[in-house]
Amino acid sequence: MIPFLHFGPLTIPTFGLMVATGLLVAAYVLQADFNRRRGQLQKYSTAKYAKAAANSDEGFLIIGIAGIAGLVGARLYHVLESPSELIANPSVLISRFGFAWFGGFLGGFVALAILARHFRIPLLEFLDLCSPAAAVGYAIGRIGCLLSGDGDYGVPTSLPWGMSFPNGVVPTIERVHPTPLYEFFIWLAIAGFLWRIGKRALSGAGSSGEVFCGYLILTGVARFFVELIRVNPRLVLEEGHLHWIDYETYSKLASHSWFSFSNAQMASLVSILVGVILLSGISRRSSLKT
């Protein structure tokens, strides 16, 4: 693995490099989505939107703002998962490593809600636009986790594609599941699927919010199952008490509680539930119109 690239006195973390690459590619994807929906979006035209549309750069503006908000949210969420560590060492807030997917989603969502209001585009339609780009950006960002070996890998495996990370930021000499690589391929597939769903909006066959609901459900399901082979701490119910235990301790338990989820799994369940409820409401409203 290559946590850092060295060019003379310049040191570039590969995680940061791939996050920046992910944001750039996501901006191109979002701009392409804006361009293909341009005719439909004209009905929401305002002076602010018309200026961005004339320059064909609204996708880059949105990703720039939402990307920064997402990174801040991801870092804060990760740090707040271990408040005792934050209290003991507040400098962990500005570490280059340790970002939580759900925190990034929350930070990005808040930024997108504000931007939708700024451009006077209905929120659900705006989120539909941004969903494929978000999936692509996340997929590429995960390659940064793989290159840096930041501990996002999975449990030990004997499968032929298992990988070790002896020089990673969080090193391991065991062959483990390269879960960032799994997520890269899964999220790219999700992005392609969401892009195809978005085509329905061009013909007027789809309803606003369907693409975003697909994003919530599919990414939630994918992350939930990937977490089954990740080494993250688990929230376990034992003898009527909930408590967190690290994965190594959890894996050695003689019997596992029926209630044992990682933080990301619980966030994934919330994502799936919100997506299903929202999609049900959209479908019901659509059927009433017809």
C-alpha positions as YAML, in Angstrom:
chain: A
units: angstrom
residues:
- id: 1
  name: MET
  ca: [0.00, 0.00, 0.00]
- id: 2
  name: ILE
  ca: [1.05, 3.59, -0.55]
- id: 3
  name: PRO
  ca: [-0.18, 5.90, 2.25]
- id: 4
  name: PHE
  ca: [1.89, 8.81, 0.93]
- id: 5
  name: LEU
  ca: [3.44, 9.98, -2.32]
- id: 6
  name: HIS
  ca: [6.75, 11.81, -1.98]
- id: 7
  name: PHE
  ca: [7.91, 14.40, -4.49]
- id: 8
  name: GLY
  ca: [11.07, 15.89, -3.03]
- id: 9
  name: PRO
  ca: [10.01, 17.91, 0.03]
- id: 10
  name: LEU
  ca: [6.33, 17.53, -0.91]
- id: 11
  name: THR
  ca: [4.33, 14.72, 0.71]
- id: 12
  name: ILE
  ca: [0.83, 13.97, -0.60]
- id: 13
  name: PRO
  ca: [-1.47, 11.56, 1.28]
- id: 14
  name: THR
  ca: [-3.06, 9.14, -1.18]
- id: 15
  name: PHE
  ca: [-6.34, 9.26, 0.74]
- id: 16
  name: GLY
  ca: [-6.63, 13.00, 0.23]
- id: 17
  name: LEU
  ca: [-5.59, 12.67, -3.40]
- id: 18
  name: MET
  ca: [-8.33, 10.11, -4.11]
- id: 19
  name: VAL
  ca: [-10.96, 12.15, -2.24]
- id: 20
  name: ALA
  ca: [-10.07, 15.15, -4.40]
- id: 21
  name: THR
  ca: [-10.23, 12.95, -7.51]
- id: 22
  name: GLY
  ca: [-13.61, 11.60, -6.39]
- id: 23
  name: LEU
  ca: [-14.98, 15.11, -5.94]
- id: 24
  name: LEU
  ca: [-13.72, 16.17, -9.36]
- id: 25
  name: VAL
  ca: [-15.25, 13.16, -11.14]
- id: 26
  name: ALA
  ca: [-18.49, 13.60, -9.17]
- id: 27
  name: ALA
  ca: [-18.63, 17.22, -10.34]
- id: 28
  name: TYR
  ca: [-18.37, 16.11, -13.99]
- id: 29
  name: VAL
  ca: [-21.12, 13.51, -13.44]
- id: 30
  name: LEU
  ca: [-23.38, 16.06, -11.75]
- id: 31
  name: GLN
  ca: [-22.74, 18.61, -14.49]
- id: 32
  name: ALA
  ca: [-23.64, 15.99, -17.11]
- id: 33
  name: ASP
  ca: [-26.90, 15.33, -15.25]
- id: 34
  name: PHE
  ca: [-27.68, 19.05, -15.13]
- id: 35
  name: ASN
  ca: [-26.98, 19.33, -18.84]
- id: 36
  name: ARG
  ca: [-29.26, 16.44, -19.82]
- id: 37
  name: ARG
  ca: [-32.09, 17.86, -17.65]
- id: 38
  name: ARG
  ca: [-31.52, 21.45, -18.73]
- id: 39
  name: GLY
  ca: [-34.86, 21.74, -20.50]
- id: 40
  name: GLN
  ca: [-36.81, 20.57, -17.44]
- id: 41
  name: LEU
  ca: [-34.88, 22.81, -15.06]
- id: 42
  name: GLN
  ca: [-35.66, 25.97, -17.03]
- id: 43
  name: LYS
  ca: [-39.04, 26.18, -15.31]
- id: 44
  name: TYR
  ca: [-37.22, 26.88, -12.03]
- id: 45
  name: SER
  ca: [-35.00, 29.49, -13.64]
- id: 46
  name: THR
  ca: [-33.96, 32.34, -11.36]
- id: 47
  name: ALA
  ca: [-31.25, 34.94, -11.75]
- id: 48
  name: LYS
  ca: [-28.90, 32.83, -9.58]
- id: 49
  name: TYR
  ca: [-29.61, 29.62, -11.48]
- id: 50
  name: ALA
  ca: [-29.52, 31.32, -14.89]
- id: 51
  name: LYS
  ca: [-26.04, 32.70, -14.16]
- id: 52
  name: ALA
  ca: [-24.69, 29.26, -13.16]
- id: 53
  name: ALA
  ca: [-26.46, 27.59, -16.08]
- id: 54
  name: ALA
  ca: [-25.03, 30.07, -18.56]
- id: 55
  name: ASN
  ca: [-21.52, 29.08, -17.44]
- id: 56
  name: SER
  ca: [-22.48, 25.38, -17.23]
- id: 57
  name: ASP
  ca: [-20.64, 25.10, -13.94]
- id: 58
  name: GLU
  ca: [-23.38, 24.59, -11.34]
- id: 59
  name: GLY
  ca: [-22.31, 20.96, -10.87]
- id: 60
  name: PHE
  ca: [-18.78, 22.01, -9.88]
- id: 61
  name: LEU
  ca: [-20.07, 24.69, -7.50]
- id: 62
  name: ILE
  ca: [-22.45, 22.26, -5.80]
- id: 63
  name: ILE
  ca: [-19.89, 19.46, -5.42]
- id: 64
  name: GLY
  ca: [-17.31, 21.90, -4.09]
- id: 65
  name: ILE
  ca: [-19.61, 23.13, -1.33]
- id: 66
  name: ALA
  ca: [-21.27, 19.78, -0.56]
- id: 67
  name: GLY
  ca: [-17.90, 17.99, -0.67]
- id: 68
  name: ILE
  ca: [-16.40, 20.24, 1.97]
- id: 69
  name: ALA
  ca: [-19.54, 19.92, 4.13]
- id: 70
  name: GLY
  ca: [-19.45, 16.15, 3.71]
- id: 71
  name: LEU
  ca: [-15.80, 15.91, 4.77]
- id: 72
  name: VAL
  ca: [-16.47, 18.04, 7.85]
- id: 73
  name: GLY
  ca: [-19.52, 15.95, 8.73]
- id: 74
  name: ALA
  ca: [-17.65, 12.67, 8.18]
- id: 75
  name: ARG
  ca: [-14.79, 13.75, 10.43]
- id: 76
  name: LEU
  ca: [-17.06, 15.09, 13.19]
- id: 77
  name: TYR
  ca: [-19.22, 11.96, 13.18]
- id: 78
  name: HIS
  ca: [-16.15, 9.72, 13.39]
- id: 79
  name: VAL
  ca: [-14.68, 11.69, 16.29]
- id: 80
  name: LEU
  ca: [-17.99, 11.85, 18.18]
- id: 81
  name: GLU
  ca: [-18.21, 8.05, 18.02]
- id: 82
  name: SER
  ca: [-15.42, 8.10, 20.64]
- id: 83
  name: PRO
  ca: [-16.07, 11.26, 22.72]
- id: 84
  name: SER
  ca: [-13.58, 10.22, 25.42]
- id: 85
  name: GLU
  ca: [-10.80, 10.26, 22.81]
- id: 86
  name: LEU
  ca: [-11.88, 13.75, 21.70]
- id: 87
  name: ILE
  ca: [-11.89, 15.06, 25.26]
- id: 88
  name: ALA
  ca: [-8.46, 13.57, 25.93]
- id: 89
  name: ASN
  ca: [-6.99, 14.89, 22.69]
- id: 90
  name: PRO
  ca: [-9.00, 17.61, 20.85]
- id: 91
  name: SER
  ca: [-6.37, 17.68, 18.07]
- id: 92
  name: VAL
  ca: [-7.92, 14.48, 16.62]
- id: 93
  name: LEU
  ca: [-10.49, 16.80, 15.02]
- id: 94
  name: ILE
  ca: [-7.95, 17.81, 12.37]
- id: 95
  name: SER
  ca: [-6.49, 14.38, 11.67]
- id: 96
  name: ARG
  ca: [-6.23, 13.35, 8.01]
- id: 97
  name: PHE
  ca: [-7.59, 9.88, 8.83]
- id: 98
  name: GLY
  ca: [-10.88, 8.60, 10.18]
- id: 99
  name: PHE
  ca: [-14.04, 9.59, 8.28]
- id: 100
  name: ALA
  ca: [-17.51, 8.12, 8.83]
- id: 101
  name: TRP
  ca: [-19.74, 7.46, 5.81]
- id: 102
  name: PHE
  ca: [-22.99, 8.47, 7.58]
- id: 103
  name: GLY
  ca: [-21.48, 11.68, 8.92]
- id: 104
  name: GLY
  ca: [-20.42, 12.57, 5.39]
- id: 105
  name: PHE
  ca: [-23.94, 11.87, 4.19]
- id: 106
  name: LEU
  ca: [-25.47, 14.12, 6.85]
- id: 107
  name: GLY
  ca: [-23.03, 16.97, 6.21]
- id: 108
  name: GLY
  ca: [-23.54, 16.73, 2.45]
- id: 109
  name: PHE
  ca: [-27.32, 16.52, 2.82]
- id: 110
  name: VAL
  ca: [-27.51, 19.72, 4.86]
- id: 111
  name: ALA
  ca: [-25.38, 21.53, 2.27]
- id: 112
  name: LEU
  ca: [-27.50, 20.21, -0.61]
- id: 113
  name: ALA
  ca: [-30.74, 21.27, 1.12]
- id: 114
  name: ILE
  ca: [-29.37, 24.81, 1.42]
- id: 115
  name: LEU
  ca: [-28.16, 24.81, -2.20]
- id: 116
  name: ALA
  ca: [-31.54, 23.54, -3.47]
- id: 117
  name: ARG
  ca: [-33.17, 26.51, -1.78]
- id: 118
  name: HIS
  ca: [-30.50, 28.80, -3.23]
- id: 119
  name: PHE
  ca: [-31.23, 27.63, -6.79]
- id: 120
  name: ARG
  ca: [-35.01, 27.44, -6.16]
- id: 121
  name: ILE
  ca: [-35.12, 23.80, -7.33]
- id: 122
  name: PRO
  ca: [-37.49, 21.46, -5.38]
- id: 123
  name: LEU
  ca: [-35.45, 19.50, -2.85]
- id: 124
  name: LEU
  ca: [-36.36, 15.99, -4.05]
- id: 125
  name: GLU
  ca: [-35.60, 16.82, -7.67]
- id: 126
  name: PHE
  ca: [-32.32, 18.42, -6.62]
- id: 127
  name: LEU
  ca: [-31.36, 15.32, -4.60]
- id: 128
  name: ASP
  ca: [-32.23, 13.14, -7.60]
- id: 129
  name: LEU
  ca: [-29.70, 15.13, -9.61]
- id: 130
  name: CYS
  ca: [-26.98, 14.71, -7.01]
- id: 131
  name: SER
  ca: [-27.43, 11.01, -6.15]
- id: 132
  name: PRO
  ca: [-25.48, 9.36, -9.03]
- id: 133
  name: ALA
  ca: [-22.63, 11.83, -8.57]
- id: 134
  name: ALA
  ca: [-22.54, 11.13, -4.82]
- id: 135
  name: ALA
  ca: [-22.25, 7.39, -5.46]
- id: 136
  name: VAL
  ca: [-19.41, 7.88, -7.95]
- id: 137
  name: GLY
  ca: [-17.53, 10.22, -5.62]
- id: 138
  name: TYR
  ca: [-17.85, 7.78, -2.72]
- id: 139
  name: ALA
  ca: [-16.63, 4.89, -4.86]
- id: 140
  name: ILE
  ca: [-13.46, 6.70, -5.90]
- id: 141
  name: GLY
  ca: [-12.85, 7.96, -2.37]
- id: 142
  name: ARG
  ca: [-12.82, 4.36, -1.18]
- id: 143
  name: ILE
  ca: [-9.76, 3.70, -3.33]
- id: 144
  name: GLY
  ca: [-8.03, 6.26, -1.11]
- id: 145
  name: CYS
  ca: [-8.87, 4.08, 1.90]
- id: 146
  name: LEU
  ca: [-7.40, 1.07, 0.09]
- id: 147
  name: LEU
  ca: [-4.17, 2.85, -0.91]
- id: 148
  name: SER
  ca: [-3.57, 4.33, 2.53]
- id: 149
  name: GLY
  ca: [-4.49, 1.16, 4.43]
- id: 150
  name: ASP
  ca: [-6.36, 3.24, 6.99]
- id: 151
  name: GLY
  ca: [-8.02, 0.32, 8.78]
- id: 152
  name: ASP
  ca: [-11.19, 0.14, 6.69]
- id: 153
  name: TYR
  ca: [-10.34, -3.37, 5.59]
- id: 154
  name: GLY
  ca: [-12.26, -6.48, 6.61]
- id: 155
  name: VAL
  ca: [-11.72, -9.63, 8.63]
- id: 156
  name: PRO
  ca: [-9.02, -12.19, 7.77]
- id: 157
  name: THR
  ca: [-9.76, -14.33, 4.72]
- id: 158
  name: SER
  ca: [-8.21, -17.18, 2.75]
- id: 159
  name: LEU
  ca: [-9.83, -16.05, -0.50]
- id: 160
  name: PRO
  ca: [-7.35, -15.52, -3.36]
- id: 161
  name: TRP
  ca: [-8.02, -11.77, -3.55]
- id: 162
  name: GLY
  ca: [-7.32, -11.21, 0.14]
- id: 163
  name: MET
  ca: [-4.79, -8.43, 0.78]
- id: 164
  name: SER
  ca: [-2.40, -7.46, 3.54]
- id: 165
  name: PHE
  ca: [-1.50, -3.90, 4.53]
- id: 166
  name: PRO
  ca: [1.94, -4.11, 6.20]
- id: 167
  name: ASN
  ca: [2.76, -0.50, 5.34]
- id: 168
  name: GLY
  ca: [-0.70, 0.94, 5.87]
- id: 169
  name: VAL
  ca: [-1.61, 3.71, 8.26]
- id: 170
  name: VAL
  ca: [-3.26, 0.94, 10.31]
- id: 171
  name: PRO
  ca: [-0.99, -1.98, 9.34]
- id: 172
  name: THR
  ca: [-1.84, -5.67, 9.25]
- id: 173
  name: ILE
  ca: [0.23, -8.57, 7.93]
- id: 174
  name: GLU
  ca: [-2.80, -10.87, 7.74]
- id: 175
  name: ARG
  ca: [-4.59, -11.32, 4.44]
- id: 176
  name: VAL
  ca: [-7.95, -9.60, 4.90]
- id: 177
  name: HIS
  ca: [-11.01, -8.74, 2.85]
- id: 178
  name: PRO
  ca: [-10.24, -5.58, 0.80]
- id: 179
  name: THR
  ca: [-13.63, -4.07, 1.67]
- id: 180
  name: PRO
  ca: [-12.83, -0.64, 0.14]
- id: 181
  name: LEU
  ca: [-12.40, -2.43, -3.18]
- id: 182
  name: TYR
  ca: [-15.76, -4.17, -2.75]
- id: 183
  name: GLU
  ca: [-17.37, -0.81, -2.05]
- id: 184
  name: PHE
  ca: [-15.71, 0.74, -5.08]
- id: 185
  name: PHE
  ca: [-17.34, -1.75, -7.46]
- id: 186
  name: ILE
  ca: [-20.68, -1.84, -5.63]
- id: 187
  name: TRP
  ca: [-21.05, 1.95, -5.52]
- id: 188
  name: LEU
  ca: [-20.11, 2.30, -9.19]
- id: 189
  name: ALA
  ca: [-22.84, -0.23, -10.02]
- id: 190
  name: ILE
  ca: [-25.29, 1.74, -7.87]
- id: 191
  name: ALA
  ca: [-24.31, 4.97, -9.65]
- id: 192
  name: GLY
  ca: [-24.94, 3.36, -13.06]
- id: 193
  name: PHE
  ca: [-28.33, 2.08, -11.92]
- id: 194
  name: LEU
  ca: [-29.34, 5.48, -10.53]
- id: 195
  name: TRP
  ca: [-28.25, 7.18, -13.76]
- id: 196
  name: ARG
  ca: [-30.56, 4.86, -15.72]
- id: 197
  name: ILE
  ca: [-33.46, 5.60, -13.36]
- id: 198
  name: GLY
  ca: [-32.80, 9.29, -13.93]
- id: 199
  name: LYS
  ca: [-33.51, 8.80, -17.63]
- id: 200
  name: ARG
  ca: [-37.16, 8.22, -16.74]
- id: 201
  name: ALA
  ca: [-37.38, 11.81, -15.54]
- id: 202
  name: LEU
  ca: [-36.46, 13.00, -19.02]
- id: 203
  name: SER
  ca: [-39.53, 11.29, -20.47]
- id: 204
  name: GLY
  ca: [-41.77, 12.37, -17.61]
- id: 205
  name: ALA
  ca: [-42.40, 8.75, -16.57]
- id: 206
  name: GLY
  ca: [-40.72, 8.97, -13.17]
- id: 207
  name: SER
  ca: [-41.54, 10.95, -10.04]
- id: 208
  name: SER
  ca: [-39.29, 13.37, -8.21]
- id: 209
  name: GLY
  ca: [-37.45, 11.64, -5.39]
- id: 210
  name: GLU
  ca: [-37.25, 8.15, -6.91]
- id: 211
  name: VAL
  ca: [-33.53, 8.36, -7.67]
- id: 212
  name: PHE
  ca: [-32.74, 9.69, -4.20]
- id: 213
  name: CYS
  ca: [-34.83, 6.93, -2.58]
- id: 214
  name: GLY
  ca: [-32.90, 4.39, -4.64]
- id: 215
  name: TYR
  ca: [-29.67, 5.92, -3.36]
- id: 216
  name: LEU
  ca: [-30.79, 5.69, 0.28]
- id: 217
  name: ILE
  ca: [-31.98, 2.10, -0.02]
- id: 218
  name: LEU
  ca: [-29.22, 0.64, -2.19]
- id: 219
  name: THR
  ca: [-26.28, 2.28, -0.40]
- id: 220
  name: GLY
  ca: [-27.85, 1.40, 2.96]
- id: 221
  name: VAL
  ca: [-28.21, -2.27, 2.01]
- id: 222
  name: ALA
  ca: [-24.70, -2.39, 0.54]
- id: 223
  name: ARG
  ca: [-23.05, -0.79, 3.56]
- id: 224
  name: PHE
  ca: [-24.99, -3.00, 6.00]
- id: 225
  name: PHE
  ca: [-23.71, -6.20, 4.38]
- id: 226
  name: VAL
  ca: [-20.15, -4.93, 3.88]
- id: 227
  name: GLU
  ca: [-20.06, -4.17, 7.61]
- id: 228
  name: LEU
  ca: [-20.62, -7.87, 8.35]
- id: 229
  name: ILE
  ca: [-17.00, -8.50, 7.37]
- id: 230
  name: ARG
  ca: [-15.54, -5.25, 8.70]
- id: 231
  name: VAL
  ca: [-13.59, -5.01, 11.97]
- id: 232
  name: ASN
  ca: [-15.51, -2.08, 13.44]
- id: 233
  name: PRO
  ca: [-16.69, -2.08, 17.09]
- id: 234
  name: ARG
  ca: [-20.12, -3.58, 17.78]
- id: 235
  name: LEU
  ca: [-22.99, -2.40, 19.96]
- id: 236
  name: VAL
  ca: [-24.05, -5.57, 21.76]
- id: 237
  name: LEU
  ca: [-27.06, -6.38, 23.93]
- id: 238
  name: GLU
  ca: [-26.01, -8.68, 26.77]
- id: 239
  name: GLU
  ca: [-28.04, -9.46, 29.89]
- id: 240
  name: GLY
  ca: [-30.32, -6.51, 29.19]
- id: 241
  name: HIS
  ca: [-27.47, -3.99, 28.81]
- id: 242
  name: LEU
  ca: [-26.16, -2.28, 25.69]
- id: 243
  name: HIS
  ca: [-22.44, -1.70, 25.44]
- id: 244
  name: TRP
  ca: [-19.74, -1.25, 22.82]
- id: 245
  name: ILE
  ca: [-17.02, -3.86, 22.34]
- id: 246
  name: ASP
  ca: [-14.19, -3.99, 19.84]
- id: 247
  name: TYR
  ca: [-14.43, -6.51, 17.02]
- id: 248
  name: GLU
  ca: [-11.62, -8.73, 18.33]
- id: 249
  name: THR
  ca: [-13.43, -9.22, 21.63]
- id: 250
  name: TYR
  ca: [-16.74, -9.67, 19.82]
- id: 251
  name: SER
  ca: [-15.32, -12.36, 17.53]
- id: 252
  name: LYS
  ca: [-14.12, -14.37, 20.54]
- id: 253
  name: LEU
  ca: [-17.50, -14.46, 22.29]
- id: 254
  name: ALA
  ca: [-18.83, -17.99, 22.79]
- id: 255
  name: SER
  ca: [-22.30, -16.87, 21.68]
- id: 256
  name: HIS
  ca: [-23.31, -13.73, 19.82]
- id: 257
  name: SER
  ca: [-26.26, -11.60, 20.87]
- id: 258
  name: TRP
  ca: [-29.13, -11.29, 18.41]
- id: 259
  name: PHE
  ca: [-28.60, -7.53, 18.76]
- id: 260
  name: SER
  ca: [-25.08, -6.70, 17.63]
- id: 261
  name: PHE
  ca: [-24.57, -3.92, 15.12]
- id: 262
  name: SER
  ca: [-21.78, -1.59, 14.18]
- id: 263
  name: ASN
  ca: [-22.46, 2.13, 14.14]
- id: 264
  name: ALA
  ca: [-22.47, 2.09, 10.31]
- id: 265
  name: GLN
  ca: [-25.00, -0.76, 10.26]
- id: 266
  name: MET
  ca: [-27.41, 1.18, 12.45]
- id: 267
  name: ALA
  ca: [-26.98, 4.22, 10.21]
- id: 268
  name: SER
  ca: [-27.61, 1.97, 7.19]
- id: 269
  name: LEU
  ca: [-30.86, 0.70, 8.68]
- id: 270
  name: VAL
  ca: [-32.00, 4.30, 9.17]
- id: 271
  name: SER
  ca: [-31.07, 5.07, 5.55]
- id: 272
  name: ILE
  ca: [-33.03, 2.06, 4.26]
- id: 273
  name: LEU
  ca: [-36.07, 2.85, 6.42]
- id: 274
  name: VAL
  ca: [-36.18, 6.51, 5.35]
- id: 275
  name: GLY
  ca: [-35.78, 5.50, 1.70]
- id: 276
  name: VAL
  ca: [-38.58, 2.93, 1.85]
- id: 277
  name: ILE
  ca: [-40.99, 5.28, 3.65]
- id: 278
  name: LEU
  ca: [-40.23, 8.16, 1.29]
- id: 279
  name: LEU
  ca: [-40.55, 5.96, -1.81]
- id: 280
  name: SER
  ca: [-43.86, 4.58, -0.53]
- id: 281
  name: GLY
  ca: [-45.17, 8.12, -0.07]
- id: 282
  name: ILE
  ca: [-43.99, 9.15, -3.54]
- id: 283
  name: SER
  ca: [-45.60, 6.09, -5.16]
- id: 284
  name: ARG
  ca: [-48.87, 6.65, -3.30]
- id: 285
  name: ARG
  ca: [-48.98, 10.32, -4.30]
- id: 286
  name: SER
  ca: [-48.20, 9.39, -7.91]
- id: 287
  name: SER
  ca: [-50.99, 6.79, -8.03]
- id: 288
  name: LEU
  ca: [-53.49, 9.34, -6.68]
- id: 289
  name: LYS
  ca: [-52.60, 11.72, -9.51]
- id: 290
  name: THR
  ca: [-53.27, 9.02, -12.12]
...
